[in-house]
Amino acid sequence: MPNNSTNSLAKARAKSTAIAASIFLAPALILIVVYMIYPVIDTFVTSAYKWNGISSDKIFVGLGNWKTLLTDTKFWSAFGHNVVVMIFSILLQIPLGLMLATFLDAGGKKFNIFKIIWFFPYLMSSVAIAFLANYILATNGGLFSSIATLFSGHKVNIDLLGKSPSALFSVIGVMAWQFTPFYMVYFIAGYGNIDTSLYEAAVIDGATRKDYLFKIAIPLLGPIFKTACTMSLIGSLKYFDLIWNMTQGGPAGGTELMATYMYKLSFQQFNMGYGSCVAAGMFILITVIALVFQKIFVVKEDY
């Protein structure tokens, strides 16, 4: 008899817990379905139509848009630019973020002012940063043109955003300036999770700060590195607002990314069907690359 009452009580508690969990999770699940899952499904459905995005007339073309996408040189050129952005984003943002975090971790509380100053670019909107960067990189009167004029003694115009490939690398530099502070904070959090007793033990064993950093601390940040690289990879494959406000994909497609190409097709050329196909292609490529990266980038998580 006691066992039956105990089992009944346990079942009642499990049921009440399940009900409470369902009530609290329901709003989040509804939002995920409405704003994430449904748009993805609808994008794939729309990709099977020829549609301007406004009229009620939709012409079913099946896989026609997908066949066009496979041979679309503009799309694959934009994808190539995304890959370049992805590679340099990881090579610039992650190491710089680690260096800044290492500096701040070594300095302790007395370097808190640097945390505020260095994190400021990440707090600015991408639109504001784009306009600021356009002024700095302007051919006539921009920072680089002014410095070159100062040192040469005559008027010099340096056109960084008006030609390829300097335009793409200029944008990559601005992206690195904006997003490096995020990874700095991310690595600071990683350093904070390392047990201080490891440093004390290393010092007792005669290790220098450099030895501790490269042989203990940084290896322990392996999982942090993997997550940071994954976020940088995914983010760089779907960049839009910064590059749109700086170059709109120009000059002559030299900074065109998949997202800007999709936007032009959908909202400037009113080719919503093919634009949805490009968006769906982006989704597939980003997912595949992220999964492959997760498989290749294997780190030891237990020490």
N, C-alpha and C positions, 0 to 999 in steps of 0.2 A: 504493500500500500504506500509506504513512504516513497518508494522508487517511482510509482506512477505519478504521485503529486509533484515530485522533483522534475520528472520528464515533462509534465504539463506546464510547470512553471518555466522551464527552459524554453519550451516551444512558444509560450506566450511572450517571453522576453525577445526571442528571435523574431517573432512576427511583428512586435511593436517596433523593434529596431529597423526591420525592413521597411515598415510603413513610414517611419520617421526619415529614413535615408531617401526613400522615394520622393517624399514631399520636398525635402531640401534640395535634391538633385534635379527635380523636374524642371524648374526654371532654367537652370544651366543647360540641360539636355535639349529643351525646347529651342533655346537660342542657338545652340550648336546645329540643330537640325535645320532651323529656318535660315540662318545666316552663313552656314558653312556647307553642310551636306547637300541641301536642296540646290544652292547655286551651282555647285559642281555638277550635279546630275543634269540640271537645266542647261548648263553650258554644253555638255556633250550632246544633249537632245537638239539644241539650237544649231549645233555644228552640222547637222544633217539637212539643213534647209538653206535656201537662198532667200535672204530677208534683209530689208533695210533697217529693221529695228523700230519702225514707226507704223507702217501700214499693217492691216490685218491679214494681208495676203502673204502666205508663206509657200514657197515652192520646194517640195521635197526633192533633194538631190542625192540622198543616200550617202555614199562614201566619196562623192564628187569633190567636196571641199578637202577631204583628207588626201586624195590623189594630187590635188593642186598643191597642198602643203608640202608633200614629199619632194616636189620639184621646184619649190619656191626659193629662189636664190636669195631673195631679200630676207626671208625668215631665217635661213641657215647662216647668212652673214650676221644677222642680229644675234643668233645663238652663239656664234663664234666670239662676238664682242662680249657677250655675257660670260663666256668661259674665261676670256682674258681678265675681265673684271673679277671673276671668282678667284682666279689664281693669285692675282696681285692683292686682292682684299685679304686673303689668308696670309700671304707672305708679308704684308705690311701691318695690318691691324693686330694680328695675334702677337707677333714678336714685340711690337711697340707697346702694346697693352701690358705684356709681361714685364718689359723693362721698367715701365712707369710704376707698375705694382710692386716690383722688387725694390725700387728706390723708395717708395712710400712705406713699404713694410719695414725696411731697414731704419728709416728715420723715425718711425713711431708717431706719437701725437704731435710732435713739433713740426711735422710736415703736413698737417691737416689743411693748411692754407692752399697747398698745391693740389690737394684733392678737389677743392672747390674750383680753382682756376682751370685745371685740366679737364674737369667734368663739364664745364660750361658749354663747349660746343655741342655736346649731346643733348643739352636742354633746349637748344635753339631749333626752330622749325626748319625743315628742309628747304622750304620756299625762301625763308630769310637767308639761309646759308647760300643758296643758289644765286640770289641777287648780290650778296656780298662778294661771292667768288667772281661773278661777272665783272664787277667793278675792279677787283684786284687784277684780274686777268685781261682786262680791256687792252686792245691793241694801242689805242691812243690815250695816254695818261694813266694806264694801269701801273701796278707796282713794279712788275718786271721791266716794262718799257721805261719807266722812270729811273730805275736803278741802272739800266743799260745806258740811258742817255747821260746820267750823272758821270759814269765812269768813262764813257767814250768821248764826251765833250761835244757831241752833236746829236741831233734828234734821231732816236732809234725807236722803231715800232716793232714789238715782238708780238706776233699773232699766234697765240697758243690755242685758242678755241676756233680759229678759222680754217684750220687745215688738219689733215690726218697724217700720222697717228697721234700728234701732240694733243689734239682735242680729247681723245679717249683717255690718255694718261693724265691729263690735267684734271679731268673729272674723277678719275680713280684717286688722285691725290686729295681732292676735296672730300671724297667719301671717307678716305682713311682719317682725315682730320676730324670728321664728324663722329665716326663710330668707334675709333680707338678708345676713347674714354669709357665706353661701355665694357669693353674687354678688360680695361684696367681695373674697374670696380669688380668685375667677375673674378679676376685673379687675386685681388686683395682678399675677397671672401674665401678663395681657396687657401691662401696663406694662413688666414685666420683659423681654418679648420685643422691645421697641422698641430699636433700636440707639441707644446713647448719643451716637454721632457726630451724629445728627440734632439733638439738643438743642444740642450744641456749635456746630454750623453755624448754627443759628437764633440763638444768642446772638451769634455773630460778625457776623451780618447785622443785629443790632440788635433782635431780637425779645425781648419781655418774656416772663416765665413764663406770663402769661395768653395771649399770642399763641401760644406753643408749645403750650399745653394745648388751646386751642380750634381751632387751625388745623393742627396737626400730630398731636399725641398722640391726641386723641379720634377724629378721622377714621380713624387707623390701627387703632383698636379696632372698626371696623365689623363684621368677621366675628365678633368676640367678642360684640358687641351682638346680632347675629342669633342666635347659638347660645344666648346667655343668655335672650333673649326666647322662643325656641322651647321651652327647658326649662321656663321659668316658665309658658308657655301650657299645655303638656302636663300639668305637675304640678298646676296649678290646676283642670284639668278632671277630675282623678281624686283630689282630696282626700278623705280619709275619717277617719283616726284622730283628728286634732286636733278636728275639728268634731263628731265622734261623742261624744267625751269631754267636750266643752263644752256642747253643746245637744241632741245626738241629733236634729238637724233641726228642733227647735222654736225659738220658740213658734209653734204652729199652722202648721208647715211653713215658717216664715219663713227658716230657714237650711238647709232641705232641699236636698241636692245629689244628683246622679245616683247616686253611690256609696252614700250613706246610704239612699236610696230602694230601691236594689237589695238592700242588706243586709236591710232590713226585710222586703221581699217574700220573700227566699230563706230567711232564718234565724229570722224571728219569725212570719211568716204561713205559712211552709212552702209557699210557692208557687214552687218551684224552677224550673218551666218558664217562667213569666212573668218571674221574676227573672233567668234566663239570657237572656231576650229583652232585658231592660233592659240587662244587661251587654254584650250584643252590640251594642245600639244605641249604648251609650257608646263602644265600640270604633270603630264606624263614624264617629260624630260627631267623636271626637278625631282620628282619622286624616285625615278630610276637612279639618278646620280647620287641622291642622298642615301639610298639603300646600298648602292655599290660602295660608297664612301664608308658607311658604317661597317660593311663587311671587311674592307681592306684595312681600315684604321683600327687595329686591335691594340688595346692597352691593358696592362695588368692593373686590376683595381684593388687587389688585396695584397698588402705587404706585411 
